[in-house]
């Protein structure tokens, strides 16, 4: 049974739609390769995803004694967090709502199994 290493980032103040655009690029890749990809992306969501994957790698090395070269991103997903509702007043007394969305990002790393 392979060991799953989890890490979560909750209440990240970026819309889950924008985060999913970034995590789709690294899904299924090796952990170090994913960090290399995220390091040079211009998206604002790349930084929290980078920190999350780096934290998961550190957890795997320290707590489970796994080798970082053998780790790959088994699952990664972004769920919707709470939405703050901001108000703005428009012309003719109208009300213009602004939705400030947040997201919960979860990554699960797994060790590659050696093929015989």
N, C-alpha and C positions, 0 to 999 in steps of 0.2 A: 504494500500500500504506500503510494508516494505521499510525502509530507507536503501539506499546503501551508504556505505562509501568507497571512493576511495583513493588510494595512488599510486604514480608513482615514480619509480627510473629510470632516463634516463641516457644514456651514461655510463652504467656500463661496465667496461673494461673486461668482460668475455663473451665468446662465448654463443649465445643463446641455443646451443645444450647442453652445460654443465649446464646452468641455468635450462633448462626444466627437466633435470634429477633430480634436487633437488625439483622443485615445484610440480612434479608429486607425490611426497611422502606426501605432505601436502594438496593437493586439496580436498576440502569437509570436512576437519577436523575442530574441534573447534579452535578458535584463540589461546587460551592458550596451547592447546595440540600441535598445530603446532609449537609454540615457543619452547616447550620442545623437540620436535623431532629435530628441526634445531640446537639447542644448542649443540648437541652431534654428528652432522654429520661431517665427515672429509673433505667434499668437500669444495673447496674455494668459491663456489657460495652460500654456506649456510649462510655466514655472511651478504652479502647485502640483501638477502631475509629475514633473521631474522630482520634486521633493518627496512626493509620496512613494514613488518607485525606489528612490534612494533609501528611504526609511525602511521599506519592505526588504531590500537587500541587506541592510544592516541588521534587521531583526533575524533574517535567515542565517546570517553568519554568526551572530552572537548567541542567539537563543537555541538554534537548531544545529549549529556546526556544519552548515552546508557550504559548498564551494560556489562562489559567485559566478564562475564560468558555466556551471551546469544549470543555472536558473533561467527560466523563461516565463513570460507572462501568460499564465494559464487562462485567467479571466480578468477583465477590467471593465467596469461600467460606472456610469454616472447617473444617479437618481436625483429627482427634484427635491430640493430642500424647501424650507419655508419662504414664502414670498412676502416681502415688505411692500405695503401699499402706500405710495407717496401721493400727495395731492398737488395739483397745479391748477391755477385758475386761468381760464381762457377768455376769449372775447365774449361779450354779451352775457357775462355772468355764468358762463358754462364751466363745468368741472372737467378737467383733463387728468385722469388717473395715470400714474406712472407705476409700473410693477418692477420692483428690484428683486430679481430672482437669485436664488442661491442653489447650491448643489452639494450632494454627498457623493464623494468619489471612493470607490473600493477597488483594490487590486489584490489578486491572488496569484502568488508565484508558486511554481512547482519545479522540482528538480527533473532534468531530462533523464530518462532511463536509458541505460547503455544497451545498444543492440548487440545481440550475440551472433 
